[in-house]
Structures are given as structure tokens and as C-alpha cells.
Amino acid sequence: MTKEYLRHRSGVAELTQRLMRYKYPGIDRDELLTWFVAGFLHDIGKEVIDKRYPGLLEKAAPLTNEECKVMRTHTEIGWKMLRKSHNKKLSNAVFSALEHHERWNGSGYSGKQEYEISLPGRVVAVADVYDALSHDRPYRKAWRKDTALNYMKENSGILFDPEWVDVLILVERNRR
């Protein structure tokens, strides 16, 4: 796994935790840890893909249709890996791994929409996309933070849960 992949996992975990702490200031440490883990493990299925298809995660050129199909399997792979655990700290991670590519309007991987998507899926989706946009990727340069926030706002209620986009904007504006 690349340094960027590990940075992204940590970035999503930290942002997920900040979103929850902002929305629920009295959240207890154990619950906050389950949210950190949900963000950190959302892409765990990509580790299997990386072993089966070395170099695919770092590919700078556009993915072929077949490669896109392979990449889309990371959500179900991650879900299958995590659902076997009885560790309570993984309770949110099971759903974040499976649903972080679901979209508010139903255009995501499985077609779930709005509140059919679990809370971990909705929160981690916001953290995942914002973190990905605001950092360099193998196939593109990072967007400026304000550009990434504008994208999130423009897609609030379309791709993302509007409540959590609002929380993201408040969290990021308070960081400046």
C-alpha cells in the first residue's frame, strides 16, 4: 500500500472524528473511537485488490471498464472482512466500508438513497470525498480547500447527506 493510501485512511478517520465531535460535543471517547475506526477502515477492501492487482491503486491513467468493476468490489470485500468480527469498535466500520460510495440521490454503488444509507455510510462518504478532493491523487492534483468545499455544497442533497455537508463546512471554516 502506498503512503498516500495510508494518509487518506488517516485523513478520513480524523475528519470523521472531527465531524462527530462537532455535531455531538458530548460524545464519549469509546463512541468517538468507533467513528475513527469507521473512517480508517472504510477502504480496507482495497488491500485485497492491491494484492490481487498490483499497481491498480496507483494507476495514473484512466481506469478501463474492467478495472472500474474491480475497484467497485472494494466495498463488498471490506464489508465481508469486517462483518465477521464481534469487536464493538468495528460496528460503524462494517457499514462505512460497505456504504461510503452510496449517494444521497441513489446514484451510488448499490442504489441505496437518503436514509436507506446507514449513518456511518453517510458521514464517511462526506469525509472520504472531501479528503480525496483536497489531496493529490495519482491521477490528479489536489483541489484548493475552498473549491473542494464548494463542490461538497453544490452536491449537498444530491450526492451527499445535506446535514453532514453542513457540518463539514462548519468544521472546516472553524479550522481557519
C-alpha positions in Angstrom: 0.0 0.0 0.0 1.2 3.5 -0.8 2.0 6.3 1.6 -1.0 8.3 0.1 -3.4 5.4 0.7 -2.4 5.3 4.4 -2.5 9.1 4.6 -6.0 9.1 3.1 -7.2 6.4 5.6 -5.8 8.5 8.5 -7.3 11.7 7.0 -10.7 10.3 6.6 -10.6 8.8 10.1 -9.5 12.2 11.7 -12.1 14.1 9.7 -14.9 11.6 10.6 -14.0 12.0 14.2 -14.0 15.9 14.0 -17.4 15.8 12.3 -18.8 13.7 15.1 -17.2 15.7 17.8 -18.6 18.9 16.3 -22.1 17.5 15.8 -22.2 15.7 19.2 -20.0 17.7 21.6 -20.7 15.3 24.5 -19.9 12.2 22.6 -18.0 9.7 24.8 -14.4 8.6 24.0 -15.4 5.0 23.2 -18.1 6.1 20.7 -15.7 8.6 19.1 -13.2 5.8 18.7 -15.7 3.7 16.8 -16.1 6.6 14.4 -12.4 7.0 14.0 -12.1 3.3 13.2 -15.0 3.6 10.7 -13.1 6.3 8.8 -9.8 4.4 9.0 -11.2 1.1 7.7 -13.6 2.4 5.1 -11.3 1.3 2.2 -10.0 -1.9 3.9 -11.2 -3.9 0.9 -8.6 -2.1 -1.3 -5.9 -4.0 0.5 -7.2 -7.2 -1.1 -7.5 -5.6 -4.5 -3.9 -4.3 -4.2 -2.7 -7.9 -3.6 -4.7 -9.3 -6.5 -4.0 -6.4 -8.9 -0.6 -4.8 -8.0 -0.3 -1.2 -9.2 -4.0 -0.7 -9.8 -4.5 1.6 -6.8 -1.6 3.8 -8.0 -2.6 3.9 -11.7 -2.3 7.5 -13.0 -4.1 6.8 -16.3 -7.9 6.4 -16.5 -9.2 3.0 -15.4 -10.6 0.7 -18.0 -14.2 -0.5 -17.6 -12.9 -3.8 -16.3 -10.6 -2.1 -13.8 -13.5 0.1 -12.6 -15.5 -3.1 -11.9 -12.7 -4.5 -9.9 -12.3 -1.3 -7.9 -16.0 -1.2 -7.1 -15.7 -4.5 -5.4 -13.6 -3.0 -2.5 -16.8 -2.0 -0.6 -18.2 -5.5 -0.5 -14.8 -7.1 0.2 -14.3 -4.7 3.1 -17.8 -5.4 4.4 -17.2 -9.2 4.3 -13.9 -8.8 6.1 -15.3 -6.6 8.9 -18.8 -8.2 9.5 -17.2 -11.4 10.8 -15.8 -9.5 13.8 -17.6 -9.3 17.1 -15.5 -6.3 18.2 -17.8 -3.4 19.1 -15.2 -0.9 17.9 -15.8 -2.2 14.4 -19.6 -1.7 14.5 -19.6 1.5 12.4 -16.7 0.3 10.2 -18.8 -2.5 8.8 -21.3 -0.1 7.4 -18.8 2.6 6.4 -16.8 0.0 4.4 -19.9 -1.1 2.5 -21.7 2.2 2.0 -19.2 5.0 1.6 -19.9 5.1 -2.1 -23.6 5.3 -1.8 -25.1 8.6 -2.8 -28.0 10.6 -1.4 -29.9 10.5 -4.7 -29.4 6.8 -5.2 -26.7 7.0 -7.8 -24.1 5.1 -5.7 -22.9 1.5 -6.0 -26.0 -0.3 -4.8 -28.7 2.4 -5.4 -29.4 3.0 -1.7 -30.5 6.5 -1.1 -31.1 9.0 1.6 -31.8 7.3 5.0 -31.5 3.8 3.5 -27.8 4.6 3.8 -26.5 4.0 7.3 -25.3 6.9 9.3 -21.7 5.6 9.1 -22.0 5.3 5.4 -23.3 8.9 5.0 -20.8 10.5 7.4 -17.8 8.7 6.0 -18.9 9.4 2.4 -18.6 13.1 3.2 -15.2 12.7 4.9 -13.9 10.4 2.1 -14.8 12.6 -0.8 -13.6 15.9 0.8 -10.3 14.3 1.9 -9.8 12.8 -1.6 -10.5 16.1 -3.4 -8.3 18.2 -1.1 -5.2 16.0 -1.5 -3.1 14.9 -4.5 -4.2 11.6 -6.1 -2.2 9.5 -8.6 -4.5 10.8 -11.4 -4.9 14.5 -10.5 -3.6 17.3 -8.3 -5.4 18.4 -5.1 -8.2 20.9 -5.3 -8.0 24.0 -3.2 -9.9 23.6 0.1 -12.5 26.3 -0.9 -13.0 24.6 -4.3 -13.5 21.2 -2.6 -15.9 22.7 -0.1 -17.9 24.4 -2.9 -18.1 21.0 -4.7 -19.5 19.4 -1.5 -22.0 22.2 -1.0 -23.1 22.1 -4.7 -23.7 18.3 -4.3 -25.4 18.6 -0.9 -28.8 16.8 -1.2 -27.7 15.3 -4.5 -24.7 13.1 -3.7 -24.3 13.8 0.0 -26.4 14.0 3.1 -27.1 17.7 3.4 -26.9 17.6 7.2 -23.4 16.3 7.1 -22.2 18.6 4.4 -23.3 21.5 6.6 -21.3 20.0 9.5 -18.3 19.6 7.2 -18.5 23.3 6.2 -18.7 24.4 9.8 -15.8 22.2 10.9 -13.6 23.4 8.1 -14.5 27.1 8.5 -13.7 26.8 12.2 -10.2 25.4 11.4 -9.1 28.6 9.6 
